[in-house]
Amino acid sequence: MQFDGGLILEGGGMRGIYTVGVLDYFMKKNIYFKDCLGVSAGAIHGTSYLSKQPKRAMKIVLKYLEEKQYASFTAWMITGNYFDRRFHTQVLPKQLFPYDYETAYSNPMKLYAVVTQCESGKAEYKRIQDVEQDIDWVWASGSLPLFARTVKIEGRHYLDGSIADSIPVKKSIEMGNAKNVVVLTRDAAYRKKQEASLPIVKVKYREYPNFVKAVEDRPDKYNETIDFIEQEEKAGRLIVIRPSKPITIGRLEKDREALKELYKQGFLDAKEAYKKILNYFGVEE
């Protein structure tokens, strides 16, 4: 079934395994949305959701987590990307864990990858119509500052979408989605503080002053968005699925058991929210 509304997927690096659990439950129940806006890891995992391949993302993590080309400082030193770009965009989807491009292309749900343009410091929302052809936009959305090279597309440079718009719920509303489900990768008490790496960011990206300003402004913008989400949630205008307790794993987490537990938490939290989502959209099971 496809709900007439938006699904917003927050990023968070390896914390995105929580989102994988949520999406796998949605796929189990054949739940899709008119629009899906994914940020960073949310955009990446949104592609497996678009292709209707449950457990694909989790299997990849568990099988290749410790491989240097999957994620390592060795890959970062050699290629400039902590997550090896060729491995993730060519080897995994075309050889090791085949991606169902045909199903993704025919899925009526619209997937958008949120990216941050370095020159302007603004967010852009790119429709992923053909995952193979549009993969650079997905890659750019998940390219973490300091841990990834900027991605040049159509003459502009891009990085992690969460810098400019971490949780694009307002964009979804602007697109006409009166009803929205928001998947967060932080618990309700979390509020963002300024990154300790800001001085390094200022040096590394000094040629992109607007991007640096976006990094500086990110905590305030993020916290304002969380306040908005809480207000809308209390008013019954949107549904939020979030971890019930603080997440202790980091963006570059390598603890296999911790990732498994976070995945299970996402799956169970989605299961708990299932009937609420059906009622919200006026659908009977």
C-alpha positions as CSV (number, residue, x, y, z in Angstrom):
1,M,0.0,0.0,0.0
2,Q,1.1,3.5,-0.7
3,F,0.2,6.3,1.8
4,D,-0.5,9.8,0.5
5,G,2.2,11.5,2.5
6,G,5.8,11.9,3.1
7,L,8.5,9.8,4.8
8,I,11.5,11.7,6.2
9,L,14.7,9.7,7.0
10,E,17.3,11.4,9.1
11,G,21.0,10.5,8.6
12,G,23.7,9.8,11.2
13,G,26.3,7.6,9.5
14,M,26.3,4.1,11.0
15,R,23.4,5.1,13.3
16,G,21.4,4.8,10.1
17,I,21.1,1.0,10.8
18,Y,18.2,2.0,13.1
19,T,16.5,3.3,10.0
20,V,17.2,0.1,8.1
21,G,15.3,-1.8,10.8
22,V,12.3,0.6,10.4
23,L,12.3,0.3,6.6
24,D,12.6,-3.5,6.8
25,Y,9.5,-3.6,8.9
26,F,7.7,-1.2,6.4
27,M,8.7,-3.5,3.6
28,K,7.4,-6.5,5.5
29,K,4.0,-4.8,5.7
30,N,4.3,-3.5,2.2
31,I,4.1,0.1,3.4
32,Y,5.3,2.9,1.0
33,F,4.7,6.6,0.7
34,K,4.1,9.1,-2.0
35,D,7.4,10.9,-1.2
36,C,10.5,9.8,0.7
37,L,13.1,12.4,1.6
38,G,16.4,10.8,2.7
39,V,19.3,12.6,4.2
40,S,22.8,11.1,4.1
41,A,22.5,7.5,5.4
42,G,18.8,8.0,5.1
43,A,19.1,8.5,1.4
44,I,21.5,5.6,1.0
45,H,19.2,3.2,2.8
46,G,16.2,4.7,1.0
47,T,17.5,3.2,-2.2
48,S,17.1,-0.4,-0.9
49,Y,13.6,0.6,0.3
50,L,12.9,2.0,-3.2
51,S,13.9,-1.3,-4.8
52,K,11.9,-3.3,-2.2
53,Q,14.8,-5.4,-1.1
54,P,14.4,-6.1,2.7
55,K,17.4,-7.0,4.7
56,R,19.7,-6.1,1.9
57,A,21.3,-3.2,3.7
58,M,21.7,-5.1,6.9
59,K,23.3,-8.1,5.2
60,I,25.8,-5.8,3.5
61,V,26.8,-4.2,6.8
62,L,27.2,-7.5,8.6
63,K,29.2,-9.2,5.8
64,Y,31.5,-6.3,4.9
65,L,31.7,-4.2,8.0
66,E,35.4,-5.0,8.7
67,E,36.5,-4.9,5.1
68,K,38.9,-2.0,4.4
69,Q,37.1,-1.1,1.2
70,Y,33.7,-1.0,3.0
71,A,34.8,1.6,5.6
72,S,38.3,2.3,7.0
73,F,40.9,4.9,7.6
74,T,43.0,3.0,5.1
75,A,40.5,3.7,2.4
76,W,40.3,7.3,3.5
77,M,44.1,7.8,3.3
78,I,44.2,6.2,-0.2
79,T,41.0,7.6,-1.8
80,G,39.9,10.5,0.4
81,N,36.7,8.6,1.3
82,Y,36.3,6.6,4.5
83,F,33.7,4.6,2.6
84,D,35.2,3.5,-0.7
85,R,33.2,5.0,-3.5
86,R,33.8,2.4,-6.2
87,F,33.1,-0.4,-3.8
88,H,29.8,1.0,-2.6
89,T,28.5,2.3,-6.0
90,Q,29.8,-0.3,-8.4
91,V,31.0,-3.5,-6.7
92,L,28.3,-4.0,-4.1
93,P,25.2,-3.2,-6.2
94,K,26.4,-4.8,-9.5
95,Q,28.4,-7.8,-8.3
96,L,28.2,-8.8,-4.6
97,F,24.6,-7.8,-3.6
98,P,22.8,-7.1,-6.9
99,Y,20.6,-4.1,-6.7
100,D,17.1,-4.4,-8.3
101,Y,17.3,-1.3,-10.6
102,E,14.2,-2.3,-12.5
103,T,11.9,-2.5,-9.4
104,A,13.3,0.8,-8.1
105,Y,12.6,2.5,-11.4
106,S,9.0,1.2,-11.5
107,N,8.2,2.0,-7.9
108,P,5.7,4.9,-7.8
109,M,7.2,6.3,-4.6
110,K,9.4,9.3,-5.3
111,L,12.8,9.2,-3.5
112,Y,14.7,12.4,-2.9
113,A,18.3,12.7,-1.8
114,V,19.1,15.8,0.2
115,V,22.5,17.3,-0.6
116,T,24.4,20.4,0.5
117,Q,25.9,22.5,-2.2
118,C,29.3,23.7,-1.0
119,E,29.3,26.9,-3.0
120,S,25.9,28.2,-1.7
121,G,25.7,26.3,1.6
122,K,22.1,25.6,0.7
123,A,20.2,22.3,0.6
124,E,19.1,20.8,-2.7
125,Y,16.5,18.0,-3.0
126,K,17.2,15.7,-5.9
127,R,14.7,13.2,-7.2
128,I,16.4,9.8,-7.7
129,Q,14.5,8.6,-10.8
130,D,17.1,6.1,-11.9
131,V,19.4,4.9,-9.1
132,E,22.1,3.8,-11.5
133,Q,22.2,7.2,-13.4
134,D,21.6,9.3,-10.3
135,I,23.9,7.5,-7.9
136,D,26.2,10.5,-7.6
137,W,23.5,12.5,-5.9
138,V,22.9,9.6,-3.4
139,W,26.7,9.4,-2.8
140,A,26.9,13.2,-2.3
141,S,24.1,13.1,0.3
142,G,26.1,10.6,2.4
143,S,29.5,12.2,1.9
144,L,30.5,13.2,5.5
145,P,32.6,16.4,5.8
146,L,36.3,15.6,6.6
147,F,35.7,11.9,5.8
148,A,34.8,12.2,2.2
149,R,35.8,14.1,-0.9
150,T,33.4,16.7,-2.3
151,V,31.3,15.3,-5.1
152,K,31.3,17.4,-8.3
153,I,28.1,17.2,-10.2
154,E,27.1,19.6,-13.1
155,G,30.0,21.9,-12.2
156,R,29.1,22.3,-8.5
157,H,30.5,20.6,-5.4
158,Y,28.3,18.7,-2.9
159,L,28.6,17.1,0.5
160,D,26.4,15.6,3.2
161,G,22.8,16.8,3.0
162,S,22.5,16.9,6.8
163,I,24.6,20.0,7.0
164,A,22.0,22.2,5.3
165,D,18.8,20.3,6.2
166,S,19.2,17.4,8.6
167,I,15.5,16.6,8.9
168,P,13.6,17.9,5.8
169,V,10.1,17.7,7.3
170,K,9.3,21.3,6.4
171,K,10.3,20.6,2.8
172,S,8.0,17.7,2.7
173,I,5.1,19.9,3.9
174,E,6.1,22.5,1.3
175,M,5.9,19.7,-1.4
176,G,2.2,19.2,-0.4
177,N,2.4,16.4,2.1
178,A,-0.1,17.2,4.8
179,K,0.8,14.0,6.6
180,N,4.3,12.9,7.4
181,V,6.2,10.1,9.2
182,V,9.6,11.1,10.5
183,V,12.3,8.6,11.3
184,L,14.9,10.0,13.6
185,T,18.2,8.4,14.7
186,R,18.4,10.2,18.0
187,D,16.2,9.9,21.1
188,A,13.7,12.5,22.2
189,A,16.1,14.2,24.7
190,Y,18.9,14.8,22.2
191,R,19.8,18.3,21.2
192,K,22.8,19.0,18.9
193,K,25.8,20.9,20.1
194,Q,28.5,22.6,18.0
195,E,30.9,20.1,16.4
196,A,34.3,20.0,18.1
197,S,35.7,19.7,14.5
198,L,34.5,23.2,13.5
199,P,38.0,24.7,13.5
200,I,39.2,21.9,11.2
201,V,36.2,22.4,9.0
202,K,37.0,26.2,8.7
203,V,40.5,25.3,7.4
204,K,39.5,22.4,5.2
205,Y,36.6,24.2,3.5
206,R,37.9,27.7,3.5
207,E,37.2,28.0,-0.2
208,Y,33.5,27.4,0.6
209,P,32.6,30.1,3.2
210,N,28.9,29.5,2.8
211,F,29.4,25.8,3.5
212,V,31.4,26.7,6.7
213,K,28.6,29.0,7.7
214,A,26.1,26.2,7.3
215,V,28.2,24.0,9.5
216,E,28.3,26.7,12.2
217,D,24.5,27.3,12.0
218,R,23.6,23.6,11.9
219,P,23.1,23.0,15.7
220,D,20.6,25.9,16.0
221,K,18.7,24.9,12.8
222,Y,18.7,21.2,13.9
223,N,17.3,22.0,17.4
224,E,14.7,24.4,15.9
225,T,13.5,21.6,13.6
226,I,13.3,19.1,16.5
227,D,11.2,21.7,18.4
228,F,8.9,22.0,15.4
229,I,8.6,18.2,15.1
230,E,7.7,17.8,18.7
231,Q,5.0,20.5,18.4
232,E,3.5,18.9,15.3
233,E,3.7,15.4,16.9
234,K,1.8,16.6,20.0
235,A,-0.8,18.2,17.7
236,G,-1.3,14.9,15.9
237,R,-0.1,16.3,12.6
238,L,2.8,13.9,12.1
239,I,4.2,10.7,13.5
240,V,7.7,10.2,14.8
241,I,9.6,7.0,15.0
242,R,12.7,7.4,17.1
243,P,15.0,5.4,19.4
244,S,13.4,5.0,22.8
245,K,16.7,5.4,24.6
246,P,20.0,7.3,23.8
247,I,22.1,5.8,21.0
248,T,25.7,5.4,22.1
249,I,27.2,4.3,18.8
250,G,29.0,6.8,16.6
251,R,28.8,7.7,13.0
252,L,31.7,5.4,12.1
253,E,30.7,2.5,14.4
254,K,32.4,-0.9,13.9
255,D,30.8,-2.8,16.8
256,R,28.8,-5.5,15.1
257,E,26.7,-6.5,18.1
258,A,25.8,-2.9,18.8
259,L,24.7,-2.4,15.2
260,K,22.6,-5.6,15.4
261,E,20.8,-4.4,18.5
262,L,20.1,-1.0,17.0
263,Y,18.7,-2.6,13.9
264,K,16.4,-4.7,16.0
265,Q,15.3,-1.6,18.0
266,G,14.3,0.1,14.7
267,F,12.4,-2.9,13.5
268,L,10.5,-3.2,16.8
269,D,9.8,0.6,17.1
270,A,8.3,0.5,13.6
271,K,6.2,-2.5,14.6
272,E,4.9,-0.7,17.6
273,A,4.0,2.3,15.5
274,Y,2.3,0.3,12.8
275,K,-1.3,0.6,13.9
276,K,-0.9,4.2,14.7
277,I,0.4,4.9,11.2
278,L,-2.6,3.0,9.7
279,N,-5.0,5.1,11.8
280,Y,-3.2,8.3,10.9
281,F,-3.7,7.7,7.2
282,G,-7.2,6.3,7.7
283,V,-6.3,2.8,6.5
284,E,-7.7,-0.5,7.8
285,E,-5.4,-3.5,8.2
